[in-house]
């Protein structure tokens, strides 16, 4: 498993968002910073907290020329329903193949109640306009996380 660190080059990605439009990391080159956050599943408690907090702070991120993009293995339809249910203002990528999760090292073995399974470890990456990682956090707590990431960008 390849864990990424601060100052690494962010792995390129190309994936459909909730509207089935292909989003590439290169789309933001020299224009915006990118907060790329990985979560396990649409409409689950921790993931909903995180998505709502990033949505609430959208204007603050915009002021710092930063777009926030969530990634999970859910499909476009699931993402669309999640966005509509909570009126989310973040783009959500459908990494149904798991390639982005693999490239960013977030697809890991997790243990719950003594049972080991592979899954997405809640993680966040801050990518600058040149495509370099300013921050790389694995195993984050969703509570207060969006605010902590905003503080890094300010």
VEXDREN-2710 file (C-alpha; in Angstrom, 1 decimal):
% VEXDREN-2710
k/r/px/py/pz
1/UNK/0.0/0.0/0.0
2/UNK/1.4/3.4/-1.0
3/UNK/0.8/6.0/1.6
4/UNK/1.3/9.6/0.4
5/UNK/3.1/12.3/2.3
6/UNK/3.3/16.1/2.3
7/UNK/5.3/17.4/-0.7
8/UNK/4.5/14.3/-2.9
9/UNK/3.1/14.9/-6.3
10/UNK/-0.7/14.2/-6.1
11/UNK/-1.7/11.2/-8.3
12/UNK/-3.6/12.2/-11.3
13/UNK/-7.3/11.2/-11.4
14/UNK/-10.1/11.2/-13.9
15/UNK/-13.5/10.1/-12.6
16/UNK/-17.2/11.0/-13.1
17/UNK/-18.9/13.2/-10.6
18/UNK/-22.5/13.1/-9.4
19/UNK/-23.7/14.5/-12.7
20/UNK/-21.7/12.0/-14.7
21/UNK/-19.2/14.7/-15.9
22/UNK/-15.6/13.6/-16.0
23/UNK/-13.5/15.5/-13.5
24/UNK/-9.7/15.5/-13.8
25/UNK/-7.1/16.7/-11.3
26/UNK/-5.5/18.6/-14.2
27/UNK/-8.7/20.7/-14.6
28/UNK/-7.6/22.7/-11.5
29/UNK/-3.9/23.1/-12.4
30/UNK/-2.8/26.7/-11.9
31/UNK/-6.4/27.7/-11.0
32/UNK/-7.5/26.2/-7.7
33/UNK/-6.2/24.3/-4.7
34/UNK/-8.1/21.0/-4.2
35/UNK/-9.3/19.4/-1.0
36/UNK/-9.7/15.7/-1.9
37/UNK/-11.4/13.8/0.8
38/UNK/-12.2/10.1/0.8
39/UNK/-15.1/8.6/2.8
40/UNK/-16.6/5.2/3.0
41/UNK/-20.2/5.5/2.0
42/UNK/-22.9/8.0/1.0
43/UNK/-25.5/8.9/3.7
44/UNK/-23.7/7.2/6.6
45/UNK/-23.3/9.2/9.9
46/UNK/-19.6/10.2/9.8
47/UNK/-19.7/10.8/6.1
48/UNK/-22.8/13.0/6.4
49/UNK/-21.1/15.1/9.1
50/UNK/-18.1/15.6/6.9
51/UNK/-20.0/16.5/3.8
52/UNK/-22.3/18.9/5.7
53/UNK/-19.3/20.6/7.3
54/UNK/-17.5/21.0/4.0
55/UNK/-20.7/22.4/2.5
56/UNK/-21.2/24.9/5.3
57/UNK/-17.6/26.2/4.7
58/UNK/-17.8/26.3/0.9
59/UNK/-17.7/30.1/0.7
60/UNK/-14.6/30.1/3.0
61/UNK/-12.9/27.6/0.8
62/UNK/-13.9/29.5/-2.4
63/UNK/-12.3/32.7/-0.9
64/UNK/-9.0/30.8/-0.8
65/UNK/-9.4/29.5/-4.4
66/UNK/-10.0/26.0/-3.2
67/UNK/-12.5/23.4/-4.4
68/UNK/-13.7/20.5/-2.2
69/UNK/-14.2/17.1/-3.8
70/UNK/-15.4/14.0/-2.0
71/UNK/-14.5/10.5/-3.2
72/UNK/-16.1/7.1/-2.5
73/UNK/-16.8/3.9/-4.4
74/UNK/-20.5/4.8/-4.6
75/UNK/-21.9/5.4/-8.1
76/UNK/-23.1/8.6/-9.6
77/UNK/-26.8/8.0/-8.8
78/UNK/-26.0/7.4/-5.1
79/UNK/-23.9/10.6/-5.0
80/UNK/-26.7/12.5/-6.6
81/UNK/-29.3/11.3/-4.0
82/UNK/-26.8/12.1/-1.2
83/UNK/-26.3/15.7/-2.5
84/UNK/-30.1/16.2/-3.0
85/UNK/-31.0/14.8/0.5
86/UNK/-28.6/17.2/2.3
87/UNK/-28.3/20.0/-0.2
88/UNK/-24.6/19.5/-0.4
89/UNK/-22.3/21.9/-2.3
90/UNK/-19.3/19.6/-2.8
91/UNK/-18.6/17.6/-5.9
92/UNK/-18.6/13.8/-5.3
93/UNK/-16.5/11.5/-7.5
94/UNK/-17.7/8.0/-8.2
95/UNK/-14.5/5.8/-7.9
96/UNK/-16.4/2.6/-8.7
97/UNK/-13.2/0.9/-9.9
98/UNK/-11.3/1.9/-6.7
99/UNK/-8.4/3.2/-8.8
100/UNK/-8.3/6.6/-7.1
101/UNK/-8.6/5.0/-3.6
102/UNK/-5.6/2.7/-4.5
103/UNK/-3.5/5.5/-5.9
104/UNK/-4.0/7.6/-2.8
105/UNK/-3.4/4.7/-0.4
106/UNK/-6.8/4.9/1.3
107/UNK/-8.0/1.3/0.4
108/UNK/-6.8/-0.5/3.5
109/UNK/-7.7/-3.4/5.7
110/UNK/-10.0/-2.3/8.5
111/UNK/-11.2/-4.2/11.6
112/UNK/-14.6/-3.8/13.1
113/UNK/-15.9/-6.0/15.9
114/UNK/-13.1/-8.5/15.2
115/UNK/-13.8/-8.8/11.5
116/UNK/-11.2/-7.7/9.0
117/UNK/-12.4/-6.3/5.7
118/UNK/-10.9/-4.0/3.0
119/UNK/-12.4/-0.5/3.0
120/UNK/-11.8/3.2/2.5
121/UNK/-10.0/4.8/5.4
122/UNK/-11.4/8.3/5.9
123/UNK/-8.6/10.5/4.6
124/UNK/-8.0/14.0/3.2
125/UNK/-5.4/15.5/0.9
126/UNK/-4.8/19.2/0.2
127/UNK/-3.4/19.7/-3.3
128/UNK/-2.0/23.0/-4.3
129/UNK/-2.4/24.6/-7.8
130/UNK/0.8/22.9/-9.0
131/UNK/-0.4/19.5/-8.0
132/UNK/1.7/19.0/-4.9
133/UNK/0.4/17.7/-1.6
134/UNK/0.3/20.4/1.1
135/UNK/-1.3/18.0/3.5
136/UNK/-1.9/14.2/3.7
137/UNK/-4.1/12.9/6.5
138/UNK/-5.2/9.2/7.0
139/UNK/-7.7/8.0/9.5
140/UNK/-9.3/11.4/10.2
141/UNK/-12.2/12.1/12.6
142/UNK/-15.1/13.7/10.8
143/UNK/-16.0/16.0/13.7
144/UNK/-14.3/19.4/13.2
145/UNK/-12.3/18.1/10.3
146/UNK/-13.5/20.6/7.6
147/UNK/-12.5/23.5/9.9
148/UNK/-9.1/22.0/10.5
149/UNK/-8.5/21.6/6.8
150/UNK/-9.7/25.2/6.2
151/UNK/-7.1/26.4/8.8
152/UNK/-4.3/24.6/6.7
153/UNK/-5.4/26.5/3.6
154/UNK/-5.6/29.9/5.2
END
